[in-house]
Every structure is written in structure tokens, then in C-alpha cells.
């Protein structure tokens, strides 16, 4: 059955547009030209809301400056408010990756807003002599200042949400750190036994790393709030009002709740993608540290009998189609994969930012696509790790206790009392015999049982101590002699 259409025209010629569509001819051409990802910009509601906020700020400013009739401005503002509220999302149909530096996204927004404004004014869609997508909705604007401003605002919104998810994840690790505060384990360097620590100290590290990166997100957001709005085509402000940039940014700040401010130099701001590169680097940092944390969770939970087996991750699904009873660390694994994607997206952003030429970067669409996906996926990964994994982690306390007391790493705690050479001898003997450092040290008479019990107390093993008041000398046989001061 044939679809009802209306005829619209543009620079290229005439085109049939579905009568029911709020979008118009420019959007239809973009749909035909850019079938790249199989997605649409509606996949990113933060971007759609930010586009509507920019258009609403523009209409409000143009009305205040006497450039837009109050009735048309009012209809545009109402349409923008509806879009910001989540309505008409299905009308934003262009592919996020597109040629034209984001022009198709801007035109999609212009057309949807214009046609909805026409309805509000009781005119049919496509009646552009009343409300025109370009002459009215896009008045005093260019894709080159609208699109990057909307992208920046969308990124800030997404950053805030990622920060919340990271905070919740850090809290979950902190709760586990408190739970495991009394669980002694061996720390490792280069996968070899190092010195004792607590499992709580290990989990505290994960919470601290996440909180550190939350602060980096805040710094990145501050750079994004500088806007080139009002710069129009290349930053000179051609076809704009002298007061437009200042008023539009102030209005946008009020609408969005974010402290948007005009860039100091609009020409520079129109071509510069440095803030995107900075953000991408921060997201890569978050990804790298989340992935490292998940590597630790997978490694320390390896087993259950032939691995480290220090902790148990919650079983969330069967692990194998062929091996009965096998359970895999699927939640850390999925977070690892998100991290790999984000790291790859960082390279995309880097190359796209570098590829800018002269007064504009034509590749901001792929920058926006990469960053928005990274933010969304990192947030989902944090939420998944925080809800599906961390709360259910348990410690194999007996196994950890035994591994500490069987480890030659304990000799490091004795070294200040017996000397490095004697410690080396003890370590070799322990490895060869399978006996513990404590047993061998007592048997050799290097320290008394009471001294060993004191030195090897958990709180002595996991925190800095004052050096012992004993002089250490080495005997000809290489065994230290301890002389207590009286």
C-alpha cells in the first residue's frame, strides 16, 4: 500500500517525504546517503535533548533580540521542550556517522522542530513559508556552532551519569574492603610472592582508583562547557547578532542547568577538538584501570582448585556447554571487553581530531559517536560490576591464611631482625624442604618463639613499623647473629 507523501525541495531537487514525518527533505537525503552503523542519533537521547536545548536557547535569544516573531519563537520553544521531555525521538533518524560535519543531524533537528511548531500554530507539516527549518529554527546559527555545542552538552550529561555509576561501584568495593579488613593474604609483584597484606587493603585500592578517576571526569567536563555558539560558520559570527553569543550561552546555561560559557576566541573554538581528545584520554584511563581491576578479580578467583582460589566470584550463569559444573568470571570478562572498545575508540577520536583542516573539523560526528558510546558502555559496565559481581564476592579465608604462612615472602618481615643474607638462606631452605619460614627461623635459633609471634602478627606485617632496636651482624657461616640492646 503506497505511503502518503508530501513533496519538498532543496538544492538538489524535489523529494517525497512521508506525510506523517516531522523530518523533511534534508533528513531523507541523509538517510539515503549515510546507511553506515544501522543506528540513528535517537540512540543517544542525551544528544537529542542537547540539540533541542540549543535550538530553544537560540529561539529565546532571537525573540529577545527582536529577530524572531514572538508567536513563531513560542512555537519553536514549545516544540523544543517536548523533544527535551522525550517526545518525537523516533523522528531523529539520521545515522550518527555522516559526512558534512554534523549538518545532517542539525537539519534533522531543524525540520522536526519546524514541523512540530507548524502543528502548534495549526498549520500542516511542510508549510515552511510560515515556519522554516532554516530561516526560523536555524536563525543566527550554523551546524558548525550548533552541533559541537550540542555534542559537548550531551557529553557532560553522560559524564555526570558515568560519575554516579563509578561512585556506586567505588562504594561497593569499599564495603568489601571493610568486610575483608582482617583477612591476611600474600601481596604479589610480578606474580611472585612479595609481602603480606590484607584482602581489605587490596579491595580498598580498587575503590581509591575509581574515585581518583571520578575527579578526572569532573576536570574533563569543565573543558567541555566552553561553547562556540554564536560563531556560526567559522567563528567570525557572520549573519549573527553581536550580542547573540553571550545571550545564547547564558540562556543555554539556564535551560540545561550546566554553566555553559562562550569561548574566548570563537574561531579557535570552532576548529579545536582538544577537549574531545582530553575527554577520550580520561575515558581510556578509566577503562584501563577498570580492566586491570577485573584482571585481578579473574586471577585471584581462578580455580576453584587449580588456580589461586583466594576469592570466589558469584556464579551468575553456567560456564560451559561441554564441561559440567564450570563457572566462568563472565562479569569481569564483559567489563574487560568494554575497556578494549573504549581504548579503541580513543584511537578513533585521536585520528579524527588530528584530521581537522583549517577552520573546521569535518569528523566530529565520529568523535561524538565514539565518545557517547564509550560513556554509555562504561556506565553500563560499572553498573553491571557493581550489581552482578562485587557484592557477592567471598574470601577463602582458610586458604589465604595457609598460603601466607607457607610463603617465603614472610622472610621479608624477618630481614630487619636477622639480616638479608640469613633471610636468603631461610628462603632457600623453605623452598627446598616445604617447611615454613617461622619453623626454620625458630629451629635455627635466629629468633625466639615469642619474637617470631610478635613480628609475624598481622598488623605488624601490613603496616610500617619502627625499626627494631637490635644490631645485626653476620657470622662467618652467613647466619645472622642478633644482639639485643639492654
Protein Blocks (a to p, Z undefined) as FASTA:
>chain_A
ZZdddddddfklccdddfklmbdfklmmmmmmmccnopafklmmmlmmmmmmmmmmmmmm
mmmnopacfklmmmmmmmmmmmmnopaklmmmbcfbdghihmmmmmmmmmmmmmmmmmmn
opaehilmlmcfklmmmgoiafklmmmmmmmmmmmmmmmmmmmmmmmmmmmmmmmmmmmm
mmccdddeehiafbdcdfklmmmmmmmmmmmmmmmmmmmmmmmmpcfehjlmnonopoia
fklmmmmmmmmmmmnopacdddfblklmmmpcklmmmmmmmmmmmmmmmmmmmmmmmmmm
gcjklmnolaccddfbdfbfklghiacdfklmmmmmmmmmmmmmmmmmmmmmmmpghjbc
fklmmmmmmmmmmmmmmmmmmmmmmmmmmmmpccdfklmmmmmmmpcklmmmmmmmnojk
lmmmmmmmmmmnopafklmmmmnomacfklmmmmmpmklmmcccddddbdddddfkopac
ddddZZ
